[in-house]
């Protein structure tokens, strides 16, 4: 059975050491909107915003909530899963089948505007970028009866280019 194409950003699954999954607040860049499940980058003003695809910047974590700062003066905060040891689930995008042999490889994400009706992220892992991108490290497949290796597989990843952790290349 084919996997369902259902992009929903990144969601916390577990902690590598079994620790508690927590969030911390960060100020959102003035005029920015973030959706739960968006990968967030740090900008030089000391704020966070959604990371663009293949951004080449260090990621601080994943947004835990929807925050729209479009009409404010930059004083809104967003809760962020910012521990570099959190394992996230994410769907691989269309067009490329992902195989078990790609575990421990790295990839970037596909950045899109979030859903303005459901208020969640639509970001995905860029499957065509596996072994050339560097933001994320694939550590496995989400264990679920309706999830198979191939196109749109739900993967387990850690953030390889994380603000609080040194990047390690894929194998």
N, C-alpha and C positions, 0 to 999 in steps of 0.2 A: 504494500500500500504506500502511495506517495505521501510525503510529509505535506502538511497544510502550510500555505504561505500566509503567515500571520505575524508580521513584524511588530514588535512591542518593546523595543529597546533592550536595555540590560536590567536584569533583576538579580538581587542577591540570593544565592543558593545555600552557601555554607562558608565557614571560615577554615582556612587551611590548617590551623592548629586546634580547631574545635572551639575557639573563642566566641564570644558574643558579637553579633553583628550590630554595630552602632552607627549613628550619624553625628555629624557636627555641622554647625551653621557657618555659612560663608555669604558675604554680600554678593548680590547679583549685579553684573555690569549694567549701568544705567541704560535703559531702553531695550534690554534683552528679555527674552522669554525662555524659560527652561521647562522641560517636561519630565515627569518621572521616567527614569530609564535613560536619559541623555548622558553621554560621556561629557564631562565638564573639564575645561582647561582653565588655567590661571592666566589672567592678563596683568600687564604691568601696573595697573591702577590698584592692585590688591583685591580684585574682584574675580568672579568666575562667570563663565558663559559656556554655551554648548560648543564643543569642539567640532571644527569642520572636518570633513573626510580627509584623511592623509595629511593632517594639519602639521605634523612634524614638531608638535609642542608636547610638553609634559602634561599629563592628565592628572587631575586632583582626585577624581572619583566619579561617582554616578549620582545624579539627582534623585532624591527620594520623594520629591513632591513637585507639583506644578507651581511656578512663580512667574507672574507677568509683571515686569518692571517698566513696561512701555510708557506709562504715564506718570512715573514718579521721578524723584531726584536721586535715585540710586541708593535708597536706604532699605530695600527689601532684602531679606535673607532667605536662603534655601538650605534645607537639610541635605547633607551629602554623605553617601557611603564612601568614606575617604581612607579606609584601612587598606594598605596594599596587599593584604593577605585574604581579602574577600574573594571568593569564587563567584562569578556571575554567570547566569544563563543568558544566551543571546542566539537569535536565529541567524543562520547563514542566508545570504541573499540569493536571488534568482540567477540562473545561467551557468552555475558551476556546481557539480556534485562534489561533496566533501567526503573523503575516505578516512578510515581509521588510521591509515599510514601517515596522516597529517597531524596527529597528536604530537605536541611539543613544538610545532611550527608556530610562526608568528604571522599576524595579519593586521590590517587596519580595519576601520569601521566605515560603513556607509552612513553619512550624515544627511538627514532629511528634516524638514520641519515636522514637528509633532502633530498629532491629530487634534484639530481644534474642536472636534465633536466629542471625542473620548478623553481628551486631555492626558494623553500618554505619548511617550516617545515612539518613533517609527524607525529608529536606528537599527542597523543590522551589521553583522560581520561581513566584510568584503571577501567572499570566497575566491574571487579571481585574483586576489592579492596575497593569498597564502604563500608563505616562504619569501615574500619580497617586502611586505609591510612589517611594521615593528611595534605598533601600539599594544597589541593583545597577544597573549600566548594561549594557544589551544591546549587544554589539559584533558579533554575527553568529550564524550557525548552525554547529554542529559539522559539519565536512565528512565525511560518511559515507554510503555508498550506501543504507543503511536508515534515513536520517534526513531527513525532509521537513518543510517549513514546515507548521504546523497544530497540532493538539492533541498534547501530549506530545513536542514537538520538543526535541532536545538543543541548548541554546544556549551561546554563549560570552559570558561576563560578566566584568566587573571590579567590585570592591566600590567603590561610589561614596561611601558614608559610612564611610570608613576612618580609623582612628586616626592613621595616618601620612600622610594626604593630604587636601587640601581637597576638599570635595564640589563637584561641578559638575552643574548641572541637565541633564536630557535635552533633546533638541531636538524 
